[in-house]
Amino acid sequence: MSDAPLPVTVRDDTGRHVFLALVDDGDGGTVEAGGAYYRAEDGTVTFTHTEVSPEFEGRGVGSALVAGALQQVRADGDRVVAQCPFVEAYLARHPEYQDLIA
């Protein structure tokens, strides 16, 4: 397996309260990475945890997961609370999402 970025599709699994990164593993299967969250009635989405399988770390999966989740939050008209250190660091590096911070 190379260290090249992988194609990632992000899906909001509302029933499990997790954004999933569906990753093409190059062998015809998929690997899931997840970002747990909860939605409050005030329109905030609190990200509590992000996890990527060790074999896919450093390949852009976590960043693609957070970017896709933030795009969905924006589309829903919600705001973000970052309790997850990875999401917090991503927001600090990406000023285009600063308007989403609650």
C-alpha positions as CSV (number, residue, x, y, z in Angstrom):
1,M,0.0,0.0,0.0
2,S,1.4,3.5,-0.9
3,D,1.2,6.6,1.2
4,A,-0.8,8.5,-1.5
5,P,-4.0,10.2,-0.4
6,L,-7.0,7.9,-0.6
7,P,-10.4,8.6,-2.2
8,V,-12.9,9.3,0.7
9,T,-16.6,9.6,0.8
10,V,-18.1,11.1,3.9
11,R,-21.6,10.1,5.1
12,D,-23.6,11.3,8.1
13,D,-24.9,8.2,10.0
14,T,-27.5,10.1,12.0
15,G,-28.8,7.0,13.8
16,R,-25.3,6.3,15.3
17,H,-24.4,10.0,15.6
18,V,-21.2,9.6,13.6
19,F,-19.8,10.9,10.4
20,L,-18.2,8.0,8.5
21,A,-15.3,8.2,6.1
22,L,-15.7,5.4,3.6
23,V,-12.3,4.7,2.2
24,D,-11.4,2.7,-0.9
25,D,-8.7,0.4,0.4
26,G,-7.4,-0.4,-3.1
27,D,-8.5,-4.0,-2.8
28,G,-12.2,-3.5,-3.6
29,G,-13.3,-3.1,0.0
30,T,-13.9,-0.2,2.2
31,V,-12.6,0.9,5.6
32,E,-14.5,3.1,7.9
33,A,-13.2,6.0,9.9
34,G,-15.5,7.8,12.2
35,G,-16.1,11.1,13.9
36,A,-18.6,11.0,16.8
37,Y,-20.8,13.9,17.5
38,Y,-24.1,15.0,19.1
39,R,-26.5,17.7,17.9
40,A,-28.1,20.0,20.4
41,E,-31.5,21.7,20.0
42,D,-29.7,25.1,19.7
43,G,-28.2,24.1,16.3
44,T,-24.7,23.2,17.5
45,V,-22.9,20.0,16.6
46,T,-20.4,19.0,19.1
47,F,-17.6,16.8,17.8
48,T,-16.3,14.5,20.6
49,H,-14.0,12.0,18.9
50,T,-12.3,11.2,15.6
51,E,-10.7,7.9,14.9
52,V,-8.8,6.5,11.8
53,S,-7.4,3.0,11.6
54,P,-3.6,3.1,12.1
55,E,-2.9,1.8,8.6
56,F,-4.6,4.8,7.1
57,E,-3.2,7.5,9.4
58,G,-1.2,10.2,7.6
59,R,-3.1,9.6,4.3
60,G,-5.6,12.4,4.5
61,V,-8.5,10.3,5.7
62,G,-9.1,12.2,9.0
63,S,-8.8,15.5,7.2
64,A,-11.3,14.4,4.5
65,L,-13.6,13.2,7.3
66,V,-13.6,16.5,9.1
67,A,-13.9,18.6,6.0
68,G,-16.9,16.5,4.8
69,A,-18.5,16.8,8.2
70,L,-18.0,20.5,8.4
71,Q,-19.4,20.9,4.9
72,Q,-22.6,19.1,6.1
73,V,-22.8,21.2,9.2
74,R,-22.6,24.3,7.0
75,A,-25.3,22.9,4.7
76,D,-27.6,22.3,7.6
77,G,-27.1,25.8,9.0
78,D,-25.6,24.6,12.2
79,R,-22.5,25.6,14.3
80,V,-19.6,23.6,15.6
81,V,-18.2,22.9,19.1
82,A,-14.9,21.1,18.9
83,Q,-14.2,18.9,21.9
84,C,-12.2,16.5,19.8
85,P,-8.5,17.6,19.6
86,F,-8.2,16.6,15.9
87,V,-11.3,18.7,14.9
88,E,-10.0,21.6,17.0
89,A,-6.6,21.4,15.2
90,Y,-8.2,21.1,11.8
91,L,-10.3,24.2,12.5
92,A,-7.2,26.1,13.6
93,R,-5.5,25.3,10.3
94,H,-8.5,26.1,8.1
95,P,-9.8,29.7,8.3
96,E,-12.6,28.9,5.8
97,Y,-14.5,27.1,8.6
98,Q,-14.1,29.8,11.3
99,D,-17.6,31.0,10.8
100,L,-18.9,27.7,11.9
101,I,-17.4,27.8,15.4
102,A,-20.1,28.4,18.1
